[in-house]
Amino acid sequence: MKLVVDANVVISALIADSKTRELIVTLEPDLTTPEFVYEERELHRVDRR
């Protein structure tokens, strides 16, 4: 399955135990996102070491 997702969907799925995260993990879709989403992710990244 191919899904196009924006930054809000990606970030929300990463930070919360949600239905979106569950779907991404269980369906193992081929995610497509604009290049700027990676830049957004880095801007809001919290180093959890």
TORPA-4810 file (N, C-alpha, C, O; in nm, 3 decimals):
<nodes>
NODE_1_0.084_-0.117_0.000_0.000_0.000_0.000_0.089_0.123_0.000_0.186_0.130_0.076_M
NODE_2_0.057_0.221_-0.084_0.131_0.347_-0.088_0.048_0.456_-0.021_-0.071_0.472_-0.050_K
NODE_3_0.113_0.531_0.068_0.049_0.643_0.136_0.135_0.766_0.121_0.257_0.760_0.133_L
NODE_4_0.071_0.879_0.096_0.139_1.008_0.093_0.105_1.076_0.225_-0.012_1.094_0.258_V
NODE_5_0.208_1.114_0.301_0.186_1.174_0.432_0.260_1.307_0.443_0.364_1.328_0.379_V
NODE_6_0.207_1.396_0.524_0.274_1.524_0.546_0.346_1.522_0.680_0.340_1.422_0.753_D
NODE_7_0.413_1.629_0.712_0.495_1.635_0.834_0.414_1.612_0.960_0.460_1.543_1.050_A
NODE_8_0.295_1.666_0.968_0.214_1.649_1.088_0.182_1.503_1.115_0.186_1.458_1.229_N
NODE_9_0.151_1.429_1.011_0.119_1.286_1.027_0.242_1.210_1.074_0.233_1.128_1.165_V
NODE_10_0.355_1.235_1.012_0.478_1.165_1.048_0.518_1.195_1.192_0.546_1.104_1.270_V
NODE_11_0.520_1.321_1.229_0.561_1.360_1.364_0.463_1.308_1.468_0.504_1.260_1.573_I
NODE_12_0.335_1.319_1.441_0.235_1.267_1.534_0.249_1.117_1.556_0.237_1.069_1.668_S
NODE_13_0.275_1.046_1.449_0.290_0.900_1.460_0.416_0.864_1.539_0.419_0.760_1.606_A
NODE_14_0.517_0.947_1.532_0.641_0.918_1.604_0.633_0.948_1.753_0.700_0.883_1.833_L
NODE_15_0.553_1.047_1.792_0.554_1.089_1.932_0.440_1.035_2.015_0.444_1.043_2.138_I
NODE_16_0.338_0.981_1.953_0.222_0.936_2.031_0.187_0.791_1.997_0.204_0.745_1.884_A
NODE_17_0.139_0.720_2.097_0.089_0.585_2.075_-0.053_0.600_2.023_-0.149_0.606_2.100_D
NODE_18_-0.066_0.605_1.889_-0.193_0.639_1.827_-0.236_0.536_1.725_-0.162_0.443_1.693_S
NODE_19_-0.355_0.553_1.675_-0.407_0.466_1.569_-0.322_0.483_1.443_-0.299_0.386_1.370_K
NODE_20_-0.277_0.604_1.418_-0.192_0.628_1.301_-0.064_0.547_1.309_-0.025_0.482_1.212_T
NODE_21_0.000_0.549_1.425_0.122_0.471_1.443_0.093_0.322_1.425_0.169_0.251_1.359_R
NODE_22_-0.016_0.278_1.482_-0.054_0.136_1.470_-0.071_0.096_1.323_-0.025_-0.010_1.281_E
NODE_23_-0.138_0.180_1.246_-0.160_0.150_1.105_-0.029_0.148_1.027_-0.007_0.060_0.944_L
NODE_24_0.059_0.243_1.055_0.187_0.248_0.985_0.270_0.123_1.016_0.334_0.068_0.927_I
NODE_25_0.268_0.080_1.141_0.348_-0.035_1.181_0.287_-0.166_1.130_0.359_-0.252_1.080_V
NODE_26_0.156_-0.181_1.143_0.094_-0.309_1.108_0.074_-0.327_0.958_0.085_-0.439_0.908_T
NODE_27_0.045_-0.221_0.886_0.022_-0.232_0.743_0.151_-0.227_0.662_0.154_-0.270_0.547_L
NODE_28_0.257_-0.176_0.722_0.386_-0.159_0.656_0.371_-0.095_0.518_0.415_-0.152_0.418_E
NODE_29_0.309_0.022_0.512_0.289_0.086_0.382_0.417_0.146_0.327_0.513_0.170_0.401_P
NODE_30_0.417_0.171_0.199_0.525_0.243_0.133_0.491_0.391_0.149_0.403_0.443_0.079_D
NODE_31_0.560_0.459_0.240_0.529_0.599_0.268_0.603_0.692_0.174_0.723_0.676_0.151_L
NODE_32_0.532_0.787_0.121_0.590_0.889_0.035_0.560_1.024_0.100_0.448_1.052_0.142_T
NODE_33_0.663_1.107_0.106_0.646_1.237_0.168_0.734_1.339_0.097_0.838_1.303_0.042_T
NODE_34_0.693_1.465_0.097_0.778_1.568_0.037_0.912_1.579_0.110_0.921_1.549_0.228_P
NODE_35_1.014_1.622_0.040_1.149_1.633_0.095_1.154_1.721_0.220_1.232_1.693_0.311_E
NODE_36_1.074_1.827_0.224_1.080_1.919_0.338_1.039_1.853_0.469_1.071_1.906_0.576_F
NODE_37_0.970_1.741_0.465_0.931_1.672_0.588_1.055_1.628_0.665_1.057_1.633_0.788_V
NODE_38_1.157_1.585_0.594_1.281_1.543_0.660_1.348_1.662_0.729_1.404_1.648_0.838_Y
NODE_39_1.342_1.778_0.665_1.397_1.899_0.726_1.318_1.937_0.851_1.377_1.974_0.953_E
NODE_40_1.186_1.928_0.843_1.101_1.956_0.959_1.132_1.862_1.074_1.140_1.904_1.190_E
NODE_41_1.150_1.736_1.042_1.180_1.636_1.146_1.309_1.672_1.218_1.315_1.662_1.341_R
NODE_42_1.409_1.714_1.146_1.536_1.751_1.207_1.522_1.877_1.292_1.588_1.889_1.395_E
NODE_43_1.439_1.971_1.250_1.418_2.093_1.328_1.355_2.065_1.463_1.383_2.134_1.561_L
NODE_44_1.270_1.964_1.469_1.195_1.936_1.591_1.245_1.811_1.663_1.181_1.762_1.756_H
NODE_45_1.357_1.762_1.621_1.411_1.640_1.679_1.457_1.663_1.824_1.519_1.764_1.856_R
NODE_46_1.424_1.569_1.909_1.469_1.570_2.047_1.560_1.450_2.064_1.519_1.336_2.042_V
NODE_47_1.682_1.475_2.102_1.778_1.367_2.119_1.745_1.292_2.249_1.752_1.350_2.358_D
NODE_48_1.709_1.166_2.238_1.663_1.089_2.354_1.767_0.989_2.402_1.735_0.874_2.430_R
NODE_49_1.890_1.031_2.410_1.997_0.942_2.458_2.004_0.937_2.606_2.088_0.867_2.662_R
</nodes>
